[in-house]
């Protein structure tokens, strides 16, 4: 029991609530998420482009509301935004059970996008609030592990449920989001200091606590966001274009797709924390470059692998790449961000997922129809190789050299090595 107590005491209780809630919601979400595109595809009478356009509404809406989410969490606190986000997502998931028309699906997808965009900037800023710098990549890795505990079991269970009644998965996902919301209300305190959200003190402390953020004065954040777009583009193709590509090669493509996702989730659960701690021994820019290299190879693997065995190898590379990339890039943003702008930094950086999530499915559908899945995924692989070199230079410059933030000259220490 000593070791168990040692593990519990290693992190703030807020982090463990986040861990439990993430496990609950991602288990439910991954029962549904891989097959939502197929569900829409069937409802849209087999029109891949229309299904892609409806799917794109989620990140498009998220991208727009994401512009305000970070500043709202910096102004009003992390907890209110997270609670509101989970309630919105729960309602939208329940709505899918009864939706039949394209307009209903579009409205619910927009609502779900708003909820997701409100949650993640506040949640990421919350981690930065409560976790010391030297443990941040480890905590981001822990939460990534929680994300994949659900991903490990959800997809294969989801296949069986999807074939029986998709409404069961929608209802279960809605219920788990509501449970997570209740946990945050009950157990998670507000982590933004009170003086920074107290209306009575806002006027006199406005210049220090909630300064206006001029994007032009944060060029490194912009370049890091741009360089992250190819990574997000690969993710955006996995849920709607990759299954259609697998359909052309395998008879039971749903099971093949679920198997790949299960392997991904299981490997992350088993290896994420160990890999994150090992990666912390090296400079972040080198780890991120290696991650981009793995993900670039995945693009070619997805495109050309003729057998399940080779697809599994590609999925293993994908998993290693994301285990290296995710915690290090999030920690890099947390170190780059000034305290007053933490929520907004994560919000702006999250635009790389919004842009690719909005345009990626439709662009992928057109590319798939015109040049085929093999060449399209290969092109993404080339983009990842190029972006990897670019991001390597960005992170190295941001965290080991002088950076100017809102006119104040600061120096970020090269502290990603522990």
C-alpha positions as CSV (number, residue, x, y, z in Angstrom):
1,X,0.0,0.0,0.0
2,X,3.0,2.3,0.4
3,X,3.7,2.3,-3.3
4,X,0.0,3.1,-4.0
5,X,0.1,6.0,-1.6
6,X,3.3,7.2,-3.2
7,X,1.7,7.3,-6.6
8,X,-1.4,9.1,-5.4
9,X,0.6,11.7,-3.6
10,X,2.9,12.4,-6.6
11,X,0.2,14.5,-8.3
12,X,-2.3,17.1,-7.2
13,X,-5.8,15.5,-6.5
14,X,-7.1,17.7,-9.4
15,X,-5.0,15.6,-11.8
16,X,-6.4,12.3,-10.5
17,X,-10.0,13.6,-11.0
18,X,-9.0,14.6,-14.5
19,X,-7.5,11.1,-15.0
20,X,-10.6,9.3,-13.8
21,X,-12.9,11.5,-15.8
22,X,-10.9,11.1,-19.0
23,X,-10.9,7.3,-18.7
24,X,-14.7,7.3,-18.3
25,X,-15.4,9.7,-21.2
26,X,-12.9,8.3,-23.6
27,X,-14.0,4.7,-23.1
28,X,-17.5,5.8,-24.1
29,X,-16.3,8.1,-26.8
30,X,-14.2,5.5,-28.5
31,X,-17.1,3.1,-28.5
32,X,-18.7,5.7,-30.8
33,X,-16.0,8.0,-32.3
34,X,-14.5,5.6,-34.9
35,X,-17.9,4.9,-36.3
36,X,-19.5,8.3,-36.2
37,X,-18.2,9.0,-39.7
38,X,-19.7,5.7,-40.9
39,X,-23.0,6.5,-39.1
40,X,-23.2,9.8,-41.0
41,X,-22.0,8.2,-44.2
42,X,-25.0,5.7,-44.0
43,X,-27.4,8.5,-43.0
44,X,-26.3,10.6,-46.0
45,X,-27.0,7.7,-48.4
46,X,-23.3,6.9,-49.0
47,X,-22.2,10.4,-49.9
48,X,-18.7,10.7,-48.6
49,X,-18.2,14.4,-49.3
50,X,-21.5,15.4,-47.5
51,X,-20.5,13.2,-44.5
52,X,-17.1,14.8,-44.5
53,X,-18.6,18.3,-44.6
54,X,-20.9,17.6,-41.7
55,X,-18.0,16.1,-39.7
56,X,-16.0,19.3,-40.5
57,X,-18.6,21.4,-38.7
58,X,-17.3,20.2,-35.3
59,X,-13.8,21.5,-35.7
60,X,-15.0,24.6,-37.6
61,X,-17.2,25.6,-34.8
62,X,-14.6,24.7,-32.3
63,X,-12.0,26.8,-34.1
64,X,-14.2,29.9,-34.0
65,X,-15.3,29.4,-30.3
66,X,-11.7,28.4,-29.5
67,X,-10.6,32.0,-30.2
68,X,-12.7,33.1,-27.1
69,X,-12.3,30.0,-24.9
70,X,-8.7,30.7,-23.8
71,X,-9.4,34.3,-22.8
72,X,-12.6,33.2,-21.0
73,X,-10.7,30.7,-19.0
74,X,-8.1,33.4,-18.2
75,X,-10.8,35.8,-17.1
76,X,-13.5,33.7,-15.4
77,X,-11.5,30.6,-14.3
78,X,-10.9,27.0,-15.5
79,X,-13.7,25.2,-13.7
80,X,-16.7,27.1,-15.0
81,X,-15.5,26.6,-18.6
82,X,-14.9,22.9,-18.1
83,X,-18.3,22.3,-16.5
84,X,-20.2,24.2,-19.2
85,X,-18.2,22.4,-21.9
86,X,-19.1,18.9,-20.5
87,X,-22.8,19.8,-20.2
88,X,-22.9,21.0,-23.8
89,X,-21.2,17.9,-25.0
90,X,-23.5,15.6,-23.0
91,X,-26.6,17.2,-24.5
92,X,-25.3,17.1,-28.0
93,X,-24.4,13.4,-27.7
94,X,-27.8,12.5,-26.4
95,X,-29.3,14.4,-29.3
96,X,-27.7,12.2,-31.9
97,X,-29.9,9.3,-30.7
98,X,-33.0,11.0,-32.3
99,X,-31.4,12.9,-35.1
100,X,-32.5,11.9,-38.6
101,X,-32.1,14.9,-41.0
102,X,-28.8,16.5,-42.2
103,X,-29.8,19.7,-40.4
104,X,-30.2,18.0,-37.1
105,X,-26.8,16.3,-37.5
106,X,-25.3,19.6,-38.4
107,X,-26.8,21.5,-35.4
108,X,-25.6,18.8,-33.0
109,X,-22.2,18.6,-34.5
110,X,-21.8,22.4,-34.1
111,X,-23.0,22.2,-30.5
112,X,-20.5,19.4,-29.8
113,X,-17.7,21.4,-31.3
114,X,-18.5,24.4,-29.1
115,X,-18.3,22.1,-26.0
116,X,-15.0,20.5,-27.0
117,X,-13.4,23.9,-27.8
118,X,-14.4,25.3,-24.4
119,X,-13.0,22.4,-22.5
120,X,-9.4,21.8,-23.7
121,X,-7.8,25.2,-23.3
122,X,-9.1,25.5,-19.8
123,X,-8.1,21.9,-18.9
124,X,-4.6,22.4,-20.3
125,X,-4.1,25.7,-18.5
126,X,-5.4,24.0,-15.3
127,X,-2.5,21.5,-15.6
128,X,0.0,24.3,-15.9
129,X,-1.6,26.0,-12.9
130,X,-1.1,23.1,-10.5
131,X,1.8,21.1,-11.8
132,X,5.5,22.2,-11.3
133,X,7.4,22.7,-14.5
134,X,9.6,19.6,-14.1
135,X,6.6,17.3,-13.9
136,X,4.4,18.8,-16.7
137,X,5.4,16.5,-19.5
138,X,4.9,13.5,-17.1
139,X,1.4,14.7,-16.2
140,X,0.5,15.4,-19.8
141,X,1.7,11.9,-20.5
142,X,-0.5,10.5,-17.7
143,X,-3.6,12.2,-19.1
144,X,-2.7,10.9,-22.5
145,X,-2.5,7.4,-21.0
146,X,-6.0,7.9,-19.5
147,X,-7.2,9.0,-22.9
148,X,-6.0,5.7,-24.4
149,X,-7.3,3.5,-21.6
150,X,-10.7,4.1,-23.2
151,X,-9.3,3.8,-26.7
152,X,-7.9,0.4,-25.9
153,X,-11.2,-1.2,-25.1
154,X,-13.7,1.1,-26.7
155,X,-13.4,0.4,-30.4
156,X,-13.9,-3.3,-30.5
157,X,-16.9,-3.0,-28.1
158,X,-18.1,-0.2,-30.3
159,X,-18.1,-2.5,-33.4
160,X,-20.5,-4.9,-31.7
161,X,-22.8,-2.1,-30.4
162,X,-22.7,-0.2,-33.7
163,X,-23.9,-3.3,-35.6
164,X,-26.8,-3.7,-33.1
165,X,-27.9,-0.2,-32.2
166,X,-25.7,2.9,-32.5
167,X,-28.1,4.8,-30.1
168,X,-26.7,2.8,-27.2
169,X,-23.3,4.2,-27.7
170,X,-24.6,7.8,-28.0
171,X,-26.6,7.4,-24.8
172,X,-23.7,5.9,-22.9
173,X,-21.3,8.6,-24.1
174,X,-23.7,11.3,-23.0
175,X,-24.1,9.7,-19.5
176,X,-20.3,9.4,-19.0
177,X,-19.8,13.1,-19.9
178,X,-22.4,14.0,-17.3
179,X,-20.6,11.9,-14.7
180,X,-17.3,13.6,-15.5
181,X,-19.1,17.0,-15.1
182,X,-20.4,16.0,-11.7
183,X,-16.9,14.9,-10.6
184,X,-15.4,18.3,-11.5
185,X,-18.2,20.2,-9.7
186,X,-17.8,18.0,-6.6
187,X,-14.0,17.6,-6.3
188,X,-12.0,20.0,-8.5
189,X,-11.3,23.4,-7.1
190,X,-10.7,26.5,-9.2
191,X,-7.0,26.8,-10.0
192,X,-6.9,30.3,-11.4
193,X,-6.0,32.6,-8.4
194,X,-9.1,34.5,-7.0
195,X,-7.5,37.9,-7.4
196,X,-7.3,37.3,-11.1
197,X,-11.0,36.6,-11.5
198,X,-12.5,38.8,-8.7
199,X,-14.7,41.5,-10.4
200,X,-14.1,44.0,-7.7
201,X,-10.4,43.9,-8.3
202,X,-10.5,43.7,-12.1
203,X,-10.3,47.4,-12.9
204,X,-7.3,48.1,-10.8
205,X,-5.4,45.0,-11.8
206,X,-6.6,44.7,-15.4
207,X,-3.2,45.6,-16.9
208,X,-1.5,42.9,-15.0
209,X,-4.1,40.1,-14.8
210,X,-5.9,40.2,-18.1
211,X,-3.7,42.2,-20.6
212,X,-4.8,42.4,-24.2
213,X,-2.9,39.9,-26.3
214,X,-1.7,41.0,-29.7
215,X,-1.0,38.0,-31.8
216,X,1.7,39.8,-33.8
217,X,3.8,40.1,-30.6
218,X,3.9,36.3,-30.2
219,X,5.5,35.1,-33.5
220,X,7.0,31.9,-32.1
221,X,3.5,30.7,-31.0
222,X,2.3,31.3,-34.5
223,X,5.1,29.4,-36.2
224,X,4.8,26.4,-33.8
225,X,1.1,26.3,-34.5
226,X,1.7,26.3,-38.3
227,X,4.3,23.6,-38.0
228,X,1.9,21.4,-36.1
229,X,-0.7,21.5,-38.9
230,X,0.6,18.4,-40.7
231,X,0.4,16.3,-37.5
232,X,-3.2,17.4,-37.0
233,X,-3.9,16.7,-40.7
234,X,-2.8,13.1,-40.3
235,X,-5.2,12.8,-37.3
236,X,-8.0,14.3,-39.3
237,X,-7.7,11.6,-42.0
238,X,-7.7,8.7,-39.6
239,X,-11.4,8.8,-38.6
240,X,-13.0,9.3,-42.0
241,X,-10.6,8.8,-44.9
242,X,-8.5,5.9,-43.6
243,X,-11.5,3.6,-43.0
244,X,-12.7,4.3,-46.6
245,X,-9.2,3.5,-47.8
246,X,-9.2,0.2,-45.8
247,X,-12.6,-0.6,-47.4
248,X,-10.9,-0.9,-50.7
249,X,-8.4,-3.4,-49.4
250,X,-10.1,-5.5,-46.7
251,X,-13.5,-7.2,-46.6
252,X,-14.0,-6.8,-42.9
253,X,-12.6,-3.3,-42.8
254,X,-14.5,-2.2,-39.7
255,X,-12.8,-4.9,-37.6
256,X,-9.4,-4.0,-39.1
257,X,-9.9,-0.4,-38.3
258,X,-11.1,-1.2,-34.7
259,X,-8.1,-3.5,-34.3
260,X,-5.7,-0.7,-35.3
261,X,-7.2,1.7,-32.8
262,X,-7.2,-0.9,-30.0
263,X,-3.5,-1.6,-30.6
264,X,-2.8,2.1,-30.5
265,X,-4.7,2.5,-27.2
266,X,-3.2,-0.5,-25.6
267,X,0.4,0.5,-26.4
268,X,-0.2,4.0,-25.1
269,X,-1.6,2.6,-21.8
270,X,1.4,0.3,-21.4
271,X,4.2,2.6,-22.6
272,X,3.3,6.3,-22.5
273,X,4.5,7.2,-19.0
274,X,7.8,5.2,-19.4
275,X,8.4,6.8,-22.8
276,X,7.6,10.3,-21.6
277,X,10.0,10.0,-18.6
278,X,12.7,8.6,-20.9
279,X,12.2,11.3,-23.5
280,X,12.6,14.0,-20.8
281,X,16.3,13.1,-20.7
282,X,16.7,14.7,-24.1
283,X,16.1,18.2,-25.5
284,X,12.5,18.7,-26.5
285,X,13.4,19.8,-30.1
286,X,15.2,16.5,-30.8
287,X,12.4,14.4,-29.4
288,X,9.8,16.3,-31.5
289,X,11.9,15.9,-34.6
290,X,12.0,12.1,-34.1
291,X,8.3,12.1,-33.5
292,X,7.7,13.8,-36.8
293,X,9.9,11.3,-38.5
294,X,7.8,8.4,-37.1
295,X,4.6,10.0,-38.1
296,X,5.9,10.7,-41.6
297,X,6.6,7.0,-42.0
298,X,3.1,6.3,-40.9
299,X,1.7,8.3,-43.8
300,X,3.5,6.0,-46.3
301,X,2.5,2.9,-44.2
302,X,-1.2,3.8,-44.2
303,X,-1.1,4.5,-47.9
304,X,0.8,1.4,-49.2
305,X,0.6,-1.4,-46.6
306,X,-1.0,-4.4,-48.4
307,X,-1.4,-6.6,-45.4
308,X,-2.7,-6.4,-41.9
309,X,0.8,-7.1,-40.5
310,X,2.3,-4.1,-42.2
311,X,-0.6,-2.0,-41.2
312,X,0.0,-3.0,-37.6
313,X,3.6,-2.0,-37.9
314,X,2.5,1.4,-39.2
315,X,0.2,1.7,-36.3
316,X,3.0,1.0,-33.8
317,X,5.1,3.7,-35.4
318,X,2.1,6.1,-35.2
319,X,1.7,5.3,-31.5
320,X,5.4,5.8,-30.7
321,X,5.3,9.1,-32.6
322,X,2.3,10.4,-30.8
323,X,3.7,9.3,-27.4
324,X,6.8,11.3,-28.1
325,X,5.1,14.3,-29.7
326,X,2.1,15.0,-27.4
327,X,3.6,15.5,-24.0
328,X,6.7,17.4,-25.3
329,X,4.8,19.8,-27.5
330,X,2.3,20.6,-24.7
331,X,5.1,21.1,-22.2
332,X,6.9,23.4,-24.8
333,X,3.8,25.5,-25.1
334,X,3.4,25.7,-21.3
335,X,6.9,26.9,-20.9
336,X,6.7,29.4,-23.7
337,X,3.4,30.9,-22.4
338,X,3.5,33.9,-20.0
339,X,1.4,33.2,-16.9
340,X,-1.3,35.8,-17.9
341,X,-1.7,34.1,-21.4
342,X,-1.7,30.4,-20.6
343,X,-5.3,29.7,-21.6
344,X,-4.9,31.8,-24.7
345,X,-1.7,30.2,-25.7
346,X,-3.2,26.7,-25.6
347,X,-6.3,28.0,-27.3
348,X,-4.3,29.5,-30.2
349,X,-2.1,26.5,-30.5
350,X,-5.2,24.3,-30.6
351,X,-6.2,26.1,-33.9
352,X,-4.0,23.7,-35.8
353,X,-6.5,20.9,-35.0
354,X,-9.4,23.3,-35.8
355,X,-8.1,24.2,-39.2
356,X,-7.2,20.6,-40.2
357,X,-10.3,19.2,-38.6
358,X,-12.4,21.7,-40.6
359,X,-10.7,21.4,-44.0
360,X,-9.0,18.0,-43.7
361,X,-12.0,15.6,-44.1
362,X,-13.4,17.5,-47.2
363,X,-9.9,17.9,-48.8
364,X,-9.2,14.2,-48.0
365,X,-12.5,13.1,-49.5
366,X,-11.7,15.0,-52.8
367,X,-8.1,13.7,-52.8
368,X,-9.3,10.2,-52.1
369,X,-11.7,10.3,-55.0
370,X,-9.2,11.8,-57.4
371,X,-5.7,10.4,-56.6
372,X,-6.5,7.5,-54.2
373,X,-5.7,6.9,-50.6
374,X,-2.1,5.7,-51.2
375,X,-0.9,8.8,-52.9
376,X,-2.9,11.1,-50.5
377,X,-1.4,9.5,-47.4
378,X,2.1,9.6,-49.0
379,X,1.7,13.4,-49.6
380,X,0.9,13.8,-45.9
381,X,4.0,11.9,-45.1
382,X,6.1,14.3,-47.2
383,X,4.5,17.3,-45.4
384,X,5.3,15.7,-42.0
385,X,9.0,15.4,-42.9
386,X,9.2,19.0,-44.0
387,X,7.2,20.3,-41.0
388,X,9.4,18.2,-38.6
389,X,12.5,20.1,-39.5
390,X,10.6,23.4,-39.2
391,X,9.2,22.5,-35.8
392,X,12.7,21.3,-34.6
393,X,14.0,24.8,-35.3
394,X,11.0,26.5,-33.7
395,X,11.1,24.6,-30.4
396,X,14.9,24.9,-30.1
397,X,14.8,28.6,-30.6
398,X,11.8,29.1,-28.3
399,X,13.1,27.2,-25.3
400,X,16.8,27.8,-25.5
401,X,17.0,31.4,-26.8
402,X,15.7,34.8,-25.9
403,X,12.0,35.4,-26.6
404,X,10.2,38.7,-26.6
405,X,6.7,38.7,-25.1
406,X,4.5,41.8,-25.1
407,X,7.5,44.0,-25.1
408,X,9.2,42.3,-22.1
409,X,12.5,40.5,-22.9
410,X,12.5,37.1,-21.2
411,X,14.7,34.0,-21.5
412,X,13.2,30.5,-21.4
413,X,15.6,28.1,-19.9
414,X,16.5,24.9,-21.6
415,X,14.8,23.0,-18.9
416,X,13.2,20.2,-20.9
417,X,16.1,18.0,-19.9
418,X,15.7,16.6,-16.4
